[in-house]
């Protein structure tokens, strides 16, 4: 899990699990699994609410496209 300061949070776009799932063409549960396994870093905004930084999603996509 990433820890961001308030300034960093406002400087980057944070995506919901639904938005990430749509972009990856997978289910929300798959996105949650990636987060649990540490494959996709996320920011916890509350007890149950998580968001994925856009930069992290781009890193994840890039690392999975390399042979």
Secondary structure, DSSP 8 states (H G I E B T S, - for coil): -----HHHHHHS-EE-HHHHHHHHTS-HHHHHHHHHTTSS--EE-SSS-EEEEHHHHHHHHHHHH--
